[in-house]
Amino acid sequence: MQPIQYFLIISVILLFIGLYKIFEKAGEAGWKALIPVYHFVVWLKILRKPWWWIFLILIPTISWIMLFILFVETSKAFGKKTFQDHFLALVGYFIYLPWLGFNKANVWTGPPETSKEKKTIWREWGEAGLFAVVAATIIRTFFFEAFTIPTSSLEKSLLIGDYLFVSKVSYGAKVPNTPLSIPFTHNLVPLSKTMPSFLNWVKLPNFRLPGLGKVKRNDYVVFNWPEGDTVELHHSNESYYALCRRNGRNNVIDPAQRDIYDGEPLGEIGVRPLDKLDNYVKRCVALPGDRFEIRNKALLINDQPAYVPPNVQYSYDVDNNKISLFDLPSSRGEKVKFLKLANDLDITDDPRPGRRDQNCVQVQLTAKDVDALRAIDNTAVSELCDSVTSKTVDLDIFPHSPHYNWTKDNYGPFVIPKEGVTIQLDTVNIALYERIIGVYEENKFEKRNGIFFINGKEAHSYTFKQNYYFMLGDNRHNSLDSRYWGFVPEDHIVGKPVFIWMSLKENVPFLKKFRWNRFFTFVSSDHLSRSYFLWFLLLAGGGWAWFSYRNNKKEGVPVKEILNKAKKK
């Protein structure tokens, strides 16, 4: 064990010892302090706090806030009301509470009467802020969480700059694994690229509450990025394992080295628990037990053509001399300028060098966009597709093995792992399942002289402990998805995008930033609902007018005067 774990164990023992004597001074039997969970019930009773606080105390992240409140309230029950006493109760609870209990000079006076207690404005604001933090944390953890679309992998369906509410209740909220974290942060301290916002001193087991349903095929799903368990902190949005394939692992962990691609420093490695992995959003295209294949860009599920999203995009070569989409930079460092036609088609991804010739640019287009461009010049647009060849193997494609010569357009076939299903292991398919066995399902996996060992025993087969899913972006040629990092375990599923409350364009003047038609829209697997933003404004305005009318009516203000005031405003 690490020193911090010894410290936590000793501090908890001292806390229980202190509570033993405090309970006796408060008129309760001391042994009640030694029974986990029940001691919270008694503690709340002697402090005259609501019984339902027990549920807040048992919720990770909120629990440590509630404990701090109990420490301070306990010190008040001994007549300790100074800032110094409260500070010591917070930071030195493992010494301060035993001191309160064992020192005979400390007399239990009981919790002060809140109605008689004079509150400063700072305390009132503090209590209101604390209540807001607790309430918002409960909502964020178990019901809905705000989420922003960060990349173009779902472009034309869910856009960069869409601000979403993600429903945790759709698939069942996960209880956080890491209770010691800063509220309203995910894995980094705000304004820092490397400082974690959590402490991994305490780790809780994975547990999911019952949900309203299961993940369905073609659902948009928010999930914890499976390859985000280890990160190089200067490249935290990039796969650590891809960095190692590109630079070599010894270079990635060496602070003296820099990435050969972007020149950024390397060597600062972080390890993140499950609930602190980066959140991704993709479309679930295959469920546990499905037979999955991509054949010449066409998606097949169980050997049948799969659903094609209306806004799915692929790469095309477009002759920029024949159809002017971009003003291309003449020197390095200049930005690409999107011309009117590109903006009219709502092309958002920067073009790449074309494959056909130097006049071509590689552009992500929907079928509708392709028809519009071919109507201008049919010879200017060429379809692109990565075929399977025997000469080259793209090791960025999962499972990163020379035995699987797959591409993003020709991938599979294979069956998605399903809970309870047993597979036979061999030296070829182990590339597909090694990470599942050793990482996601937490077994000790070893290969010795071509023989597999799981938890120290020779293994020729394996039975999956949970379900897995396959996720793709609708922007098929510009999406890092399951084709690059494999299966998404069920315990990584976070929630379902259900509502866009705001949508902003990037790199445009302020007055053109707002995508008004996407404000207050509901998300489904094939389209967005109509915008309800105008109805929201009308409802908010009507509510304000009604409450103003009621308040003025109570005060005896004539209706005519109310209407005149409204006109002036």
Secondary structure, DSSP 8 states (H G I E B T S, - for coil): --HHHHHHHHHHHHHHHHHHHHHHHTTS-GGGGGSTTHHHHHHHHHTT--TTHHHHHTSTTHHHHHHHHHHHHHHHTTT--SHHHHHHHHHTHHHHHHHHHH-TT--------TTTS---HHHHHHHHHHHHHHHHHHHHHHTEEEEE--SSTTTTTS-TTEEEEEESTTT--B--S--SB-TT-SSB-TT-SS-BSB-TTS-----B---S----TT-EEEEE-GGGGEEEGGGTTS-HHHHHHHH-HHHHT-TT-B-TTT--B---EEE--GGGS-EEEEEEEE-TT-EEEEETTEEEETTEE----TT-EEEEEEETTTS--EE--SSTT---EE-HHHHHTT--S--EE-SS-TTEEEEEEEHHHHHHHHHH-GGGEEE------SS---TTSTT--TT----SSSEEEEE---TT-EEE--TTTHHHHHHIIIIIT---EEEETTEEEETTEEESEEE-SS-EEEEE-SBTTS--SHHHH--EEGGGEEEEEEEEEEEB-SSS-GGG-B-GGGTTEEB-SS-B----HHHHHHHHHHHHHHHHHHHHHHTT--HHHHHHHHHH-
